[in-house]
Amino acid sequence: MDLVLITGPQAVGKMTVGRELEQLIDARLLFNHQTIDLFAHFLGYTKEAFRLSDETRKNLFCAFVRNPETNVTGGIILTVVVAFNQEGDHQFLKDVSDEFTHAGGSVFFIELEAALETRLSRNSMEDRLEAKPSKRNLEFSRNELLRSHEKHRLNSLPGEVEKTLPDAHYFRLDNSGITACEAASAIEQFIRTHKNSRP
């Protein structure tokens, strides 16, 4: 019963890597916009839509860890953007991580990073636009990416993840110059190594 958190700034490749990883491990992908866009379809991209999105994820995780005998997969891969300069984002990570660890599950925290130029290029990739309606206005999406890059710290400082999530297995990967398949393979190897090292 695992939670694999894939974090990193916008357009770093979280969803694409998550889709590849889903083919390699016993887990299913829930990418960030699947819950956000559900509520934004009715409410717009408002604070209330984001609050409901977070609440829905937490409810899913709670039900998942309580019903392992009927779950159709052994784990959940969640992709999410984390603003490390916001205490609320640290609390969200703690809350969802605790759901799994308190139930005897494992949490793998995967942090992706890539140069801004790489992310700007990936921002208009076909699979991203197909899966995420809000990104199809390319000018707006590019400006939003740049604003977030300036306003928030979207990658962690040394030791920060370990302090926030002391029970998680942490892996940081610069995926600027590798394919999503290569990134997923590296993550799968990391997960397998830590699973095999359990007492």
Summary of the structure (lengths in Angstrom):
residues: 199
radius of gyration: 16.2
end to end distance: 16.3
largest distance: 51.2
contacts: 612
relative contact order: 0.21
helix: 54%
strand: 15%
